[in-house]
């Protein structure tokens, strides 16, 4: 049994294999991965409200038969989506000696323990481990533990859930009222799902049009790589223009003149005639003021300069 004092409530970690708790006070509960299903996904929507109608369909290929609730939260560009059975969690709470009425808040291990390092032992046979950002439950024999779960170091997040069955049982009149409200809610969900589907379809069509119009690569990774290449090329061209303008606008002394000028790759070469040793100082100062990287040497009767950018 693991506990911590969080404000006025203790926190416990609940797993299907947990030993029974001897608790009389109200507690916060962190649910083991054995009590929910999770996926880490990227969705073509911006807001949580737009993603919620999609959750049942995103889980339909993996969930066994049952009545599920769904929730989600966003972390960076990724959505963490959850499916869980309220009945199973309630039965596990009762079986482990925790009255549902004594539960302040419930949390997923994913949101509370995704920052743990290494494998954390929760009992004699199981450990928690973070794999690709997902908190998973593994047999102890599969991996070497780095320590036991210490809830004293955990600060609870805002990603709490409430089980639907916490409410009272309604009478017949209330059930009819709830059924009517639920039917309206289903209609709104269907309409919202249809609107969301249309938005997703429109977004995909717009994406295809843009890709075809500008002859883009089939994947965003390829396009980002191409954009980076063009940005580097643009930066190089700007620096080259600045260097060319600086050299062509030089005010040379009497008898000095630019006799050779060439550009190859990221190197610009210039040769000046009539520049004697010591007479190149003013030109070098101009290069330094403009933070230009250069090398210079005297070759026969010419002052040879190479500028890299």
C-alpha positions as CSV (number, residue, x, y, z in Angstrom):
1,X,0.0,0.0,0.0
2,X,1.4,3.4,-1.0
3,X,0.1,6.7,0.4
4,X,1.0,10.4,0.5
5,X,-0.6,13.4,2.2
6,X,-2.0,15.8,-0.5
7,X,-3.6,18.8,1.2
8,X,-6.2,17.1,3.5
9,X,-6.3,13.8,1.6
10,X,-4.0,10.8,1.4
11,X,-3.3,9.3,-2.0
12,X,-3.3,5.5,-2.8
13,X,-2.3,3.5,-5.9
14,X,-5.0,1.1,-6.9
15,X,-4.3,-2.0,-9.0
16,X,-6.3,-5.2,-9.7
17,X,-3.7,-7.1,-7.6
18,X,-3.4,-4.6,-4.8
19,X,-3.8,-5.8,-1.2
20,X,-6.8,-4.6,0.7
21,X,-6.7,-1.2,2.2
22,X,-7.7,-0.4,5.8
23,X,-9.0,3.1,5.3
24,X,-11.7,5.2,7.0
25,X,-10.7,8.6,5.7
26,X,-11.3,10.2,2.3
27,X,-8.5,9.5,-0.2
28,X,-7.3,10.4,-3.7
29,X,-6.8,7.3,-6.0
30,X,-4.3,6.8,-8.8
31,X,-5.5,4.1,-11.1
32,X,-3.1,1.4,-12.4
33,X,-2.8,0.9,-16.2
34,X,-4.6,-2.4,-15.5
35,X,-7.8,-0.4,-15.0
36,X,-7.9,1.6,-18.2
37,X,-7.0,1.6,-21.9
38,X,-4.8,4.3,-23.4
39,X,-3.6,5.5,-26.8
40,X,-1.2,8.3,-27.7
41,X,-2.4,9.8,-31.0
42,X,-2.2,12.8,-33.3
43,X,-5.5,14.2,-34.5
44,X,-6.4,16.8,-37.2
45,X,-8.2,18.9,-34.7
46,X,-7.1,21.7,-32.4
47,X,-9.5,21.6,-29.5
48,X,-10.4,18.8,-27.0
49,X,-14.1,19.4,-27.7
50,X,-13.6,18.5,-31.4
51,X,-11.7,15.3,-30.5
52,X,-14.1,13.9,-27.9
53,X,-16.7,12.6,-30.4
54,X,-14.0,10.6,-32.1
55,X,-12.9,8.6,-29.0
56,X,-15.3,5.6,-29.3
57,X,-14.2,5.0,-32.9
58,X,-10.5,5.3,-32.0
59,X,-10.9,2.4,-29.5
60,X,-13.4,0.2,-31.3
61,X,-10.7,-2.1,-32.7
62,X,-9.1,-3.0,-29.4
63,X,-11.7,-2.9,-26.6
64,X,-13.4,-6.1,-25.4
65,X,-17.1,-6.1,-24.9
66,X,-18.3,-3.7,-22.2
67,X,-19.7,-0.3,-21.3
68,X,-17.0,2.3,-21.5
69,X,-16.4,5.9,-20.6
70,X,-13.9,8.0,-22.5
71,X,-11.8,11.0,-21.7
72,X,-8.6,12.7,-23.0
73,X,-6.1,15.4,-22.5
74,X,-3.5,17.1,-24.7
75,X,0.3,17.2,-24.1
76,X,2.1,19.2,-26.7
77,X,1.0,18.1,-30.2
78,X,-0.2,14.7,-28.9
79,X,-3.6,13.6,-27.5
80,X,-3.7,11.0,-24.7
81,X,-7.0,9.3,-25.0
82,X,-8.5,6.9,-22.4
83,X,-11.3,4.3,-22.2
84,X,-12.4,2.8,-18.9
85,X,-15.3,0.8,-17.4
86,X,-16.8,2.7,-14.4
87,X,-18.3,-0.6,-13.2
88,X,-14.9,-2.4,-13.1
89,X,-13.2,0.5,-11.2
90,X,-16.1,0.7,-8.7
91,X,-16.0,-3.0,-8.1
92,X,-12.2,-2.9,-7.6
93,X,-12.5,0.0,-5.1
94,X,-15.1,-1.9,-3.1
95,X,-13.1,-5.2,-3.3
96,X,-10.0,-3.5,-2.0
97,X,-11.8,-1.9,1.0
98,X,-12.2,1.6,-0.4
99,X,-15.8,3.0,-0.3
100,X,-16.6,5.0,-3.5
101,X,-18.2,7.6,-1.2
102,X,-14.7,8.1,0.4
103,X,-13.0,8.8,-2.9
104,X,-12.1,12.5,-3.4
105,X,-10.7,12.3,-6.9
106,X,-9.5,9.6,-9.3
107,X,-6.4,9.9,-11.6
108,X,-4.8,7.8,-14.2
109,X,-1.2,6.6,-13.6
110,X,-0.4,8.0,-17.1
111,X,-1.0,11.6,-16.0
112,X,0.6,11.3,-12.6
113,X,3.5,9.0,-13.1
114,X,4.7,9.7,-16.7
115,X,7.8,11.4,-15.3
116,X,9.2,8.4,-13.4
117,X,12.6,7.2,-14.4
118,X,13.4,3.6,-14.8
119,X,11.1,0.8,-13.6
120,X,9.1,1.4,-10.4
121,X,8.1,-1.7,-8.4
122,X,4.4,-1.6,-7.2
123,X,4.2,-5.1,-5.7
124,X,6.1,-8.4,-5.7
125,X,5.2,-9.3,-9.3
126,X,4.6,-6.0,-11.2
127,X,6.5,-2.8,-12.1
128,X,5.6,0.5,-13.8
129,X,7.7,1.6,-16.7
130,X,7.4,4.5,-19.2
131,X,7.8,3.4,-22.8
132,X,7.5,6.0,-25.6
133,X,5.7,8.4,-23.2
134,X,3.2,5.7,-22.1
135,X,3.0,4.4,-18.5
136,X,2.8,0.6,-18.8
137,X,2.6,-2.3,-16.4
138,X,5.2,-5.1,-16.8
139,X,6.1,-8.3,-14.9
140,X,9.0,-7.6,-12.6
141,X,11.0,-10.4,-14.2
142,X,11.0,-8.6,-17.5
143,X,12.9,-5.5,-16.3
144,X,15.2,-4.4,-13.6
145,X,13.5,-2.1,-11.0
146,X,15.2,1.1,-10.0
147,X,13.1,1.5,-6.8
148,X,9.7,1.3,-5.2
149,X,6.8,3.7,-5.9
150,X,7.1,6.7,-3.6
151,X,3.9,8.8,-3.7
152,X,5.5,11.3,-1.4
153,X,7.2,12.8,-4.4
154,X,4.1,13.0,-6.6
155,X,2.2,16.2,-7.1
156,X,-1.3,15.5,-8.5
157,X,-2.3,17.1,-11.8
158,X,-5.6,18.5,-12.9
159,X,-6.4,15.5,-15.1
160,X,-8.9,13.9,-12.6
161,X,-12.0,11.9,-13.6
162,X,-15.4,11.3,-12.0
163,X,-17.1,7.9,-12.3
164,X,-20.7,8.2,-13.6
165,X,-22.0,5.7,-11.0
166,X,-21.2,8.0,-8.1
167,X,-24.7,9.6,-8.6
168,X,-27.9,8.4,-6.9
169,X,-30.4,5.9,-8.6
170,X,-33.2,7.9,-10.1
171,X,-36.9,7.0,-9.9
172,X,-39.1,6.1,-12.9
173,X,-40.0,9.8,-13.6
174,X,-36.4,10.9,-13.4
175,X,-35.4,8.0,-15.7
176,X,-37.8,9.1,-18.4
177,X,-36.4,12.6,-18.0
178,X,-32.9,11.4,-18.2
179,X,-33.7,9.2,-21.2
180,X,-35.1,12.3,-23.0
181,X,-32.1,14.4,-22.1
182,X,-29.8,11.5,-23.2
183,X,-31.6,11.1,-26.5
184,X,-31.1,14.9,-27.2
185,X,-27.5,14.6,-26.1
186,X,-27.0,11.6,-28.5
187,X,-28.5,13.7,-31.3
188,X,-26.2,16.6,-30.6
189,X,-23.2,14.2,-30.5
190,X,-24.2,12.7,-33.8
191,X,-24.6,16.2,-35.3
192,X,-21.3,17.3,-33.8
193,X,-19.6,14.1,-35.0
194,X,-21.0,14.7,-38.5
195,X,-19.8,18.3,-38.5
196,X,-16.3,17.2,-37.2
197,X,-16.1,14.6,-39.9
198,X,-17.0,17.2,-42.5
199,X,-14.2,19.4,-41.2
200,X,-11.7,16.6,-41.2
201,X,-12.7,15.7,-44.7
202,X,-12.5,19.3,-45.9
203,X,-9.1,19.7,-44.2
204,X,-7.8,16.6,-46.0
205,X,-9.1,17.8,-49.3
206,X,-7.5,21.2,-48.8
207,X,-4.2,19.5,-47.9
208,X,-4.3,17.4,-51.1
209,X,-5.0,20.5,-53.2
210,X,-2.1,22.4,-51.7
211,X,0.3,19.5,-52.1
212,X,-0.7,19.1,-55.8
213,X,-0.7,22.8,-56.5
214,X,2.8,23.4,-55.1
215,X,4.2,20.0,-56.1
216,X,5.0,19.1,-52.5
217,X,6.4,15.8,-51.2
218,X,3.9,13.2,-50.0
219,X,5.0,13.4,-46.3
220,X,5.4,16.4,-43.9
221,X,8.8,15.1,-42.9
222,X,10.0,15.4,-46.5
223,X,8.4,18.9,-46.9
224,X,10.1,20.1,-43.6
225,X,13.4,18.9,-44.9
226,X,12.9,20.6,-48.2
227,X,11.8,23.8,-46.4
228,X,15.0,23.7,-44.3
229,X,17.1,23.3,-47.4
230,X,15.5,26.3,-49.1
231,X,15.9,28.4,-45.9
232,X,19.6,27.6,-45.8
233,X,19.9,28.4,-49.5
234,X,18.1,31.7,-49.0
235,X,20.3,32.6,-46.0
236,X,23.4,31.8,-48.1
237,X,22.2,33.9,-51.0
238,X,21.5,36.9,-48.7
239,X,25.0,36.7,-47.2
240,X,26.5,36.4,-50.7
241,X,24.7,39.5,-51.9
242,X,25.8,41.5,-48.8
243,X,29.4,40.5,-49.4
244,X,29.2,41.4,-53.1
245,X,27.6,44.8,-52.4
246,X,30.3,45.5,-49.7
247,X,33.2,44.7,-52.1
248,X,31.7,46.5,-55.1
249,X,31.0,49.6,-53.0
250,X,34.6,49.9,-51.6
251,X,36.2,53.3,-51.9
252,X,39.6,52.3,-53.1
253,X,42.6,54.6,-52.9
254,X,44.3,56.1,-56.0
255,X,46.1,53.4,-57.9
256,X,44.1,50.6,-56.3
257,X,41.5,48.6,-58.2
258,X,39.6,45.3,-58.1
259,X,41.2,43.1,-60.7
260,X,39.5,39.7,-60.0
261,X,36.1,38.9,-58.6
262,X,34.5,35.4,-58.4
263,X,31.9,33.5,-56.4
264,X,31.9,29.7,-56.0
265,X,29.7,27.9,-53.5
266,X,30.0,29.6,-50.2
267,X,33.3,31.3,-51.0
268,X,33.9,34.7,-52.7
269,X,37.3,35.5,-54.1
270,X,38.7,38.9,-54.9
271,X,42.1,40.3,-55.9
272,X,43.2,43.9,-55.7
273,X,46.0,45.4,-57.6
274,X,48.0,48.4,-56.4
275,X,47.6,47.5,-52.7
276,X,50.8,47.5,-50.9
277,X,51.5,45.8,-47.6
278,X,50.0,48.0,-44.8
279,X,47.7,49.6,-47.3
280,X,45.1,46.9,-46.9
281,X,44.2,47.9,-43.3
282,X,41.2,50.1,-44.2
283,X,39.7,47.4,-46.3
284,X,40.2,44.8,-43.6
285,X,38.6,47.1,-41.1
286,X,35.5,47.4,-43.3
287,X,35.3,43.5,-43.5
288,X,35.6,43.2,-39.7
289,X,33.0,45.9,-39.1
290,X,30.6,43.9,-41.2
291,X,31.6,40.7,-39.4
292,X,32.8,39.0,-42.6
293,X,35.0,36.0,-42.2
294,X,38.0,36.4,-44.5
295,X,41.6,35.3,-45.2
296,X,44.0,37.5,-47.1
297,X,47.5,37.1,-48.6
298,X,49.8,38.9,-50.9
299,X,50.6,37.1,-54.1
300,X,53.1,38.8,-56.3
301,X,51.6,42.2,-57.1
302,X,48.1,41.4,-55.9
303,X,46.4,41.3,-52.6
304,X,44.3,38.1,-52.6
305,X,41.1,37.9,-50.4
306,X,38.8,34.9,-49.7
307,X,35.5,35.5,-47.9
308,X,33.4,32.6,-46.6
309,X,29.8,32.9,-45.6
